[in-house]
Amino acid sequence: MVMWITIAVYVALLTGVAVAAGRSSKSIADLTVGGRQAGAWLSALSYGTAYFSAVMFVGYAGSTGFGFGLWGILAGLGNVVFGSLLAWLLLARRTRDISARLNLHTMPEFLQVRYSSKALKFFACLVIFIFLVPYSASVYKGLGSIAKVLLGIEDTVFMVIIALLAALLLIFGGYLVQARADFVQGIIMMLGVAMLIFFVLRSEAVGGLAGLAQYAKTAQGLPKLSAAQWWALLSLVLMTSFGTWGLPHMIQKYFGIRSDSHAKRGVVISTVFALLVAGGGYFIGSLCHMFFTAKDYAGMEAEFGGTFKDFIIPSMLEKAQIPSVLMGIVLVLLIAASVSTLCSVTLTASSTLVLDFWKSLRPKTPEKKLKLGTKLVCLVFVAVSYFVANSRTPILDLMSYSWGIISGSFLAPYVLSLYYKGTNKVGAWCGVLAGFGIALVPAVSKVLTLANAGGKTAETLAGYGPQFAVAAMAVSVLLCFAVSFAANGGKKKVDNPAFYQQA
């Protein structure tokens, strides 16, 4: 009962924020980039809450803890250093400046203006809308496993509730409503993770710092990893860290920053947030072997099948005998993180389809209809994600397919355009198509597996999402740079000088 009351209070608070902030959302710019009025705290916490959801807490933290023990903490540290600190230092200010000066609202629009290619914009629209669906679905699955274990209700019922809550925030206003809700949710996440670490450490299974020190000396706590295991862990670190550099719903957080000074402050805020939330989340996951034996894992696998790793964290929290009030806060923490991510992903995918695809075909469409169309597409996206979430695919796989394909395609032309003025359309297309093709392999293999086709080869490839994602990003960057350089005849030619004016 206490947990349900806590959740009810959170929903009421979020609804109040949505209604109050939604009244100020009038234009399409308000809907997509908040009128470019998001301050440092709003921008940084919106970025962080979109970055870390139930996917990280439930899917990734549980899987890395199960596979790598305490070594899994490296994933959290990578997210802090590369996914937050370095990303904000290198990308935020330049992206904010260019998007504001050229009045850009979406990533496909950014690519079109930079490379003078409408075809590239259309391709980006379709890829982003289609392949953000698996990521959105992975968020639903994370929340579903939480509900099943901790609340004792059917995961499908809880996923419907979350879908409705996300739809509420999007219908009431868009970016600024979402950013203000993210501010509230970000505070809840930081406090919740801090308390969760404290109670998990002092639980009987862990036994405080002394128990943790003893665990680090065991083969389960700090296992000796093979070369293949180190590559798998490194791939996970690189994908979840550098993958954010090419994700449109993360990049567009920079579009809405109010000023350069706010972008500078956002570096510190987002890094501290990531250190506590991501570092804490992966740390908790790395302790899973202190709570479960091989027999326990076998029982989970018998009950939940191939997705049993998604239930490790919820089962840990249940065994840790955390006080009901704190458990309610933890549930709110996971809901808050996930609703924020769902809103960011949904708004990005939907605004991309409407503003960059539909508006290009029907340029005279009134702004009022574009805004309404974006909201309606948001509802469709939420519904489709819900149905995909009900497939028998682990959270880690869903997210790796999505991040791999989208970042593998667009990280190179986006990031290189900020620092290498010689990047051109030919190089951009080479990088995009190479990254897309490489990252598509495990996703297609998974579809074949679900259709009972492809045999063992498809089943094996389907499990290598992170490795293919990293390969896609690396090859895409190398090709984009090399082909652009070659196309310029090795000269320091500035492609599209107007794009860099005053940048």
Buried (B, 14 or more C-beta within 10 A) or exposed (E): EEBEEBBEEBBEBBBEBBEEBBEBBEEBBBBBBBBBBBBBBBBBBBBBBBBBBBBBBBBBBBBBBBBBBBBBBBBBBBBBBBBBBBBBEBBBBBBBBBBBEBEBBBBBBBBBBBBEBEEBBBBBBBBBBBBBBBBBBBBBBBBBBBBBBBBEEEBBEBBEBBBEBBBBBBBBBBBBBBBBBBBBBBBBBBEBBEBBBEBBBEBEBBBEEEBBEEBEEEEEBBBEBEEEBEBBBBBBBBBBBBBBBBBBBBBBBBBBBBBEEBBBBBBEBBBBBBBBBBBBBBBBBBBBBBBBEEEBBEBBBEEBEEBBBBBBBBBBBBBBEBEEEBBBBBBBBBBBBBBBBBBBBBBBBBBBBBBBBBBBEEEEBEEEEBBEBBBEBBBEBBEBBBEBBBBEBBBBBBBBBBBBBBBBBBBBBBBBBBEBBBBBBBBBBBBBBBBBBBBBBBBBBBBBBBEEEBEEEBEEBBBBBBBBBBBBBBBBBBBBBEBBBEBBEEEEBEBBEEBBEEE
